[in-house]
Amino acid sequence: MFFLHGTEIEQLTKIKKAIFNNMPFDDLEIICKEVSISLNDKGFAYTYAACLLASEDKISDAKKMFAINGEDTFCKIMYDYLEETNSFDLADQVFKSADPYNIYTQTDFFKKHQGGALKYIRKFAQESAPPKSVSPVTILDIGVGNGMFITKIVNEIIPLYDIKNIRLIIIDQSEDMLRMAKEYCEENINITVEVISICCKIQEITKEQIEIIQNTKPIWFINTGLSIHYMPKEKKIPMLKQLKAFSPKLVLTEVNWNHDLPESNSPELFYSVAKSYGVFSESILHLNVSEERRKLCLNNFPIAEAINIIKQNRDNRIDYHTTIEEWRKIAAAAGFKTSEAEATYTYDNKPFAFVMEMY
């Protein structure tokens, strides 16, 4: 989605060398100004320097660099966070509580993305009927969140086949999310529903949990809503192979971001992080909620994720968003074919988020 040219990367590397050589701030600012001339996004020279300084816990200098490019959304929210906390550490574990997610679901981004994905899944369901003579029909949902999205999916597609009973297997690493999702599904799905909750990260699923899922087969399809980017490529492939053993049909909805393969501290990684989370955070900033709730969502969702990606080496990140083309390669390595990706949210006429089928 957001990429740098080779000459831009070469120029930005001068900033990284200067910071790792402990160049004084005034001299560093001069280097940034010189580098900015060669960039399409001229302000990113200061953003890159600020992120590197923050990752080195040079908070005061990082704030000054973020302030220079303060009209940029990402720089603004990061400056405010550093000003408030005086720390470049996570406010809390991402999604430890369901509150930040519930606030996020009110954003324009979430609603448009969800609407596009729902339209796609309805079409998918029309063309891919559930197994015949099987009751209840079973769907596996990974990263269920608060249950709103899978509830909308079920209510949208059950009239297509006059389904009377449905079984949902919902997976999430948060017990709080699972509890909320189970209650929401049971109260809002329009037919008889059985909900089986499994608390785990999908890449860490146990033999016992696998057996629970295997005992419910055949599974109509697997839904993954922004939920399987929490592992690097080398773990995504075996994870998808496991999912293929559950069901031959999977609907993937993800963001088209480049946070998996770029090296730690690289200009490519930080550029994608700054631009992606900047666009993402704009939608939160425009929410009609209290400042306290807006800050709760920002601090415990986009800012926390961005800090983790920027500060941690690749093995210790919590997010590994990847691009459409890279997902195709990963799917092929796992034995899946893929449909054409369909944008659910666009930015600058490019897919910012998308949905595709794996089969």
C-alpha positions as CSV (number, residue, x, y, z in Angstrom):
1,M,0.0,0.0,0.0
2,F,2.7,2.5,1.0
3,F,6.2,2.0,-0.5
4,L,9.4,3.9,-0.9
5,H,11.6,4.0,-4.0
6,G,15.2,2.7,-3.9
7,T,16.8,6.2,-4.0
8,E,14.5,7.3,-1.1
9,I,15.6,4.3,1.0
10,E,19.2,5.1,0.3
11,Q,18.8,8.7,1.4
12,L,16.8,7.8,4.6
13,T,19.5,5.4,5.6
14,K,21.7,8.4,6.2
15,I,19.3,9.4,9.1
16,K,19.5,5.9,10.6
17,K,23.3,6.0,10.6
18,A,23.4,9.5,12.1
19,I,21.1,8.5,15.0
20,F,23.0,5.2,15.7
21,N,26.2,7.3,15.7
22,N,24.6,9.6,18.4
23,M,24.7,12.7,16.2
24,P,23.6,15.9,18.1
25,F,20.0,16.9,17.5
26,D,20.8,20.2,15.6
27,D,23.1,18.3,13.2
28,L,20.5,15.6,12.8
29,E,17.9,18.1,11.9
30,I,20.1,19.4,9.1
31,I,20.5,15.9,7.8
32,C,16.8,15.4,7.8
33,K,16.2,18.6,5.9
34,E,18.8,17.5,3.3
35,V,17.2,14.1,2.9
36,S,13.7,15.5,2.7
37,I,14.5,17.2,-0.6
38,S,14.8,13.7,-2.3
39,L,11.5,12.3,-0.9
40,N,8.0,12.4,-2.4
41,D,6.7,12.7,1.2
42,K,9.1,15.3,2.4
43,G,7.9,15.3,6.0
44,F,8.7,11.6,6.4
45,A,12.4,12.4,6.9
46,Y,11.4,13.9,10.3
47,T,8.9,11.1,11.0
48,Y,11.6,8.5,10.4
49,A,14.1,10.2,12.6
50,A,11.4,10.6,15.4
51,C,10.5,7.0,15.3
52,L,14.2,5.9,15.5
53,L,14.8,8.3,18.4
54,A,11.7,7.1,20.2
55,S,12.8,3.5,19.8
56,E,16.1,4.4,21.4
57,D,14.2,6.0,24.3
58,K,15.4,9.5,23.4
59,I,11.9,10.8,24.2
60,S,12.7,14.6,24.2
61,D,14.4,14.5,20.8
62,A,11.7,12.3,19.4
63,K,9.0,14.8,20.5
64,K,10.9,17.6,18.8
65,M,11.1,15.6,15.5
66,F,7.5,14.6,15.6
67,A,6.6,18.3,16.2
68,I,8.4,19.4,13.1
69,N,6.1,17.3,11.0
70,G,3.1,18.0,13.3
71,E,0.6,18.4,10.5
72,D,0.9,14.7,9.8
73,T,-1.7,12.6,11.7
74,F,0.7,9.9,12.8
75,C,3.2,12.5,14.1
76,K,0.5,14.4,15.9
77,I,-0.9,11.3,17.8
78,M,2.6,10.1,18.6
79,Y,3.7,13.5,19.9
80,D,0.6,13.7,22.1
81,Y,1.3,10.2,23.4
82,L,4.9,11.0,24.3
83,E,3.8,14.3,25.8
84,E,1.3,12.5,28.0
85,T,3.3,9.4,29.0
86,N,7.0,10.5,28.5
87,S,7.5,6.9,27.4
88,F,7.6,4.9,24.1
89,D,6.1,1.9,25.7
90,L,2.6,0.3,25.2
91,A,-0.1,1.8,27.4
92,D,-1.5,-1.7,27.9
93,Q,-1.8,-5.1,26.1
94,V,-3.7,-4.6,22.9
95,F,-7.3,-5.8,23.3
96,K,-6.8,-6.9,26.9
97,S,-10.2,-5.2,27.4
98,A,-12.9,-5.1,24.8
99,D,-13.5,-1.4,25.2
100,P,-10.9,-0.1,22.6
101,Y,-12.3,-2.5,20.0
102,N,-15.9,-1.5,20.7
103,I,-14.9,2.1,20.2
104,Y,-13.1,1.3,17.0
105,T,-16.2,-0.5,15.6
106,Q,-17.9,2.9,15.5
107,T,-15.4,4.3,13.0
108,D,-16.1,5.1,9.4
109,F,-13.3,2.8,8.4
110,F,-14.7,-0.2,10.3
111,K,-18.3,0.4,8.9
112,K,-17.2,0.7,5.3
113,H,-14.8,-2.2,5.6
114,Q,-17.4,-4.4,7.2
115,G,-20.0,-3.4,4.7
116,G,-17.8,-4.3,1.8
117,A,-16.8,-7.6,3.4
118,L,-20.4,-8.5,4.2
119,K,-21.4,-7.8,0.6
120,Y,-18.6,-10.1,-0.6
121,I,-19.5,-12.9,1.8
122,R,-23.1,-12.9,0.8
123,K,-22.0,-13.4,-2.8
124,F,-19.5,-16.1,-1.7
125,A,-22.3,-17.9,0.2
126,Q,-24.6,-17.7,-2.8
127,E,-22.0,-19.5,-4.9
128,S,-20.7,-21.9,-2.3
129,A,-23.7,-23.8,-0.7
130,P,-23.3,-25.4,2.7
131,P,-22.9,-29.2,2.9
132,K,-26.2,-30.9,2.1
133,S,-28.2,-32.8,4.8
134,V,-26.0,-31.4,7.6
135,S,-27.6,-29.8,10.7
136,P,-26.6,-27.7,12.3
137,V,-24.6,-25.9,9.6
138,T,-21.2,-24.9,11.1
139,I,-19.0,-21.8,10.5
140,L,-15.6,-21.3,12.1
141,D,-14.9,-17.6,13.0
142,I,-11.3,-16.6,13.9
143,G,-10.8,-13.3,15.8
144,V,-14.5,-12.9,16.6
145,G,-14.1,-9.6,18.4
146,N,-17.3,-8.6,20.0
147,G,-19.4,-10.9,17.8
148,M,-21.1,-8.1,15.8
149,F,-19.6,-9.0,12.4
150,I,-20.2,-12.7,12.5
151,T,-23.8,-12.1,13.7
152,K,-24.3,-9.8,10.6
153,I,-22.8,-12.5,8.4
154,V,-25.1,-15.2,9.7
155,N,-28.2,-13.1,9.5
156,E,-27.3,-12.1,6.0
157,I,-26.7,-15.6,4.6
158,I,-29.2,-17.9,6.4
159,P,-32.1,-16.8,4.2
160,L,-30.2,-18.0,1.1
161,Y,-30.7,-21.7,2.1
162,D,-33.5,-21.5,4.7
163,I,-31.1,-22.6,7.4
164,K,-32.9,-23.3,10.7
165,N,-29.9,-24.2,13.0
166,I,-26.4,-23.0,13.0
167,R,-23.3,-23.8,15.0
168,L,-20.6,-21.2,15.5
169,I,-17.1,-22.0,16.6
170,I,-15.6,-18.7,17.7
171,I,-11.9,-18.3,18.4
172,D,-10.2,-15.3,20.1
173,Q,-7.3,-14.9,22.4
174,S,-9.3,-12.6,24.7
175,E,-11.7,-14.2,27.2
176,D,-13.4,-10.8,27.5
177,M,-14.0,-10.8,23.8
178,L,-15.3,-14.4,23.7
179,R,-17.7,-13.8,26.6
180,M,-19.1,-10.7,24.9
181,A,-19.3,-12.3,21.5
182,K,-21.1,-15.4,22.7
183,E,-23.7,-13.3,24.5
184,Y,-24.1,-11.1,21.4
185,C,-24.5,-14.0,19.0
186,E,-27.0,-15.8,21.1
187,E,-29.1,-12.7,21.6
188,N,-29.0,-11.3,18.0
189,I,-28.8,-14.2,15.5
190,N,-32.2,-14.8,14.1
191,I,-32.2,-18.7,14.3
192,T,-31.3,-21.3,16.8
193,V,-27.5,-21.0,17.4
194,E,-25.0,-23.1,19.3
195,V,-21.8,-21.3,20.2
196,I,-18.6,-23.1,20.9
197,S,-15.9,-20.7,22.3
198,I,-12.2,-21.5,22.0
199,C,-9.7,-19.1,23.7
200,C,-6.3,-19.1,22.0
201,K,-4.1,-17.5,19.4
202,I,-4.9,-19.5,16.2
203,Q,-1.2,-20.2,15.6
204,E,-0.9,-21.7,19.2
205,I,-4.1,-23.9,19.0
206,T,-3.7,-27.1,21.1
207,K,-4.4,-30.7,20.1
208,E,-7.4,-30.7,22.4
209,Q,-8.8,-27.6,20.7
210,I,-8.1,-29.0,17.3
211,E,-10.1,-32.1,18.2
212,I,-13.1,-30.0,19.3
213,I,-13.1,-28.4,15.9
214,Q,-12.6,-31.6,14.0
215,N,-15.6,-33.2,15.7
216,T,-17.8,-30.5,14.2
217,K,-16.9,-31.2,10.6
218,P,-17.9,-30.6,7.9
219,I,-17.4,-26.8,8.3
220,W,-19.1,-24.7,5.7
221,F,-16.4,-22.0,5.7
222,I,-13.9,-20.2,7.8
223,N,-14.2,-16.5,8.4
224,T,-11.1,-14.5,9.3
225,G,-11.8,-10.8,10.0
226,L,-8.6,-8.8,10.4
227,S,-7.4,-11.7,12.6
228,I,-4.6,-13.8,11.1
229,H,-1.9,-11.1,10.7
230,Y,-0.6,-11.7,14.2
231,M,2.3,-13.9,13.1
232,P,5.1,-13.7,10.6
233,K,5.1,-15.4,7.2
234,E,6.9,-18.5,8.3
235,K,4.0,-19.1,10.8
236,K,1.2,-18.0,8.5
237,I,1.9,-20.9,6.1
238,P,1.5,-23.8,8.7
239,M,-1.4,-21.9,10.3
240,L,-3.2,-21.8,6.9
241,K,-2.4,-25.5,6.3
242,Q,-4.1,-26.3,9.7
243,L,-7.2,-24.2,8.7
244,K,-7.4,-26.0,5.3
245,A,-7.7,-29.3,7.3
246,F,-10.7,-27.8,9.0
247,S,-12.5,-26.5,5.8
248,P,-11.5,-26.1,2.1
249,K,-13.1,-22.7,2.0
250,L,-11.8,-19.6,3.8
251,V,-12.8,-15.9,3.5
252,L,-9.9,-13.6,4.3
253,T,-10.5,-9.9,5.2
254,E,-7.3,-8.0,5.9
255,V,-5.5,-4.7,5.6
256,N,-3.1,-4.2,2.6
257,W,-0.1,-3.1,4.7
258,N,3.6,-4.0,4.5
259,H,4.6,-4.9,8.1
260,D,5.8,-8.5,7.8
261,L,8.9,-8.7,5.6
262,P,10.7,-5.3,6.0
263,E,13.6,-5.4,8.5
264,S,13.5,-3.8,11.9
265,N,14.4,0.0,11.8
266,S,14.2,0.0,8.1
267,P,12.7,3.1,6.2
268,E,10.3,0.7,4.4
269,L,8.8,-0.6,7.6
270,F,8.5,2.7,9.4
271,Y,7.0,4.4,6.3
272,S,4.3,1.8,6.0
273,V,3.6,2.0,9.8
274,A,3.4,5.8,9.8
275,K,1.2,6.1,6.7
276,S,-1.1,3.1,7.5
277,Y,-1.7,3.9,11.1
278,G,-2.0,7.6,10.3
279,V,-4.9,6.9,7.9
280,F,-6.4,4.4,10.3
281,S,-6.2,6.8,13.2
282,E,-7.9,9.6,11.3
283,S,-11.1,7.6,11.5
284,I,-10.8,7.4,15.3
285,L,-10.1,11.1,15.6
286,H,-13.3,11.9,13.8
287,L,-15.5,9.8,16.1
288,N,-18.3,11.5,18.0
289,V,-17.2,10.2,21.4
290,S,-15.6,11.8,24.5
291,E,-12.0,12.7,24.4
292,E,-11.4,10.1,27.1
293,R,-12.8,7.3,25.0
294,R,-11.0,8.5,21.8
295,K,-7.7,8.5,23.7
296,L,-8.5,5.0,25.2
297,C,-9.0,3.6,21.6
298,L,-5.9,5.4,20.2
299,N,-3.5,4.5,23.0
300,N,-4.6,0.9,23.3
301,F,-5.0,0.1,19.6
302,P,-3.2,1.9,16.8
303,I,-0.6,3.6,18.9
304,A,0.2,0.4,20.9
305,E,0.5,-1.6,17.7
306,A,2.7,1.0,16.0
307,I,5.0,1.2,19.0
308,N,5.4,-2.5,19.1
309,I,6.2,-2.8,15.4
310,I,8.7,0.1,15.6
311,K,10.4,-0.8,18.8
312,Q,10.5,-4.6,18.7
313,N,12.7,-6.8,16.5
314,R,10.8,-8.9,14.0
315,D,10.6,-12.0,16.2
316,N,8.8,-10.1,19.0
317,R,6.3,-8.0,17.1
318,I,2.5,-8.5,17.7
319,D,1.5,-7.6,14.2
320,Y,2.6,-8.7,10.8
321,H,0.2,-7.2,8.3
322,T,1.0,-8.1,4.8
323,T,0.1,-7.1,1.3
324,I,-2.4,-8.7,-1.1
325,E,0.3,-10.1,-3.3
326,E,2.2,-11.6,-0.4
327,W,-1.0,-13.2,0.9
328,R,-1.4,-14.9,-2.5
329,K,2.1,-16.4,-2.1
330,I,1.4,-17.5,1.4
331,A,-1.9,-19.1,0.4
332,A,-0.3,-21.0,-2.5
333,A,2.4,-22.3,-0.1
334,A,-0.3,-23.6,2.1
335,G,-2.2,-25.3,-0.7
336,F,-4.9,-22.8,-1.3
337,K,-5.9,-21.1,-4.5
338,T,-7.1,-17.5,-4.2
339,S,-9.8,-15.4,-5.8
340,E,-9.4,-11.8,-7.0
341,A,-9.0,-9.5,-4.0
342,E,-11.8,-7.0,-3.7
343,A,-11.2,-3.7,-1.9
344,T,-13.4,-3.0,1.1
345,Y,-11.8,0.4,1.8
346,T,-9.7,2.5,-0.5
347,Y,-7.2,5.2,0.1
348,D,-5.7,7.2,-2.8
349,N,-7.6,4.9,-5.2
350,K,-5.7,1.8,-3.8
351,P,-7.0,-1.0,-1.6
352,F,-6.4,-0.1,2.0
353,A,-8.4,-3.1,3.2
354,F,-9.6,-6.0,1.2
355,V,-11.4,-9.4,1.1
356,M,-10.6,-12.5,-0.9
357,E,-11.5,-16.2,-0.9
358,M,-9.1,-19.0,-0.4
359,Y,-10.2,-22.4,-1.7
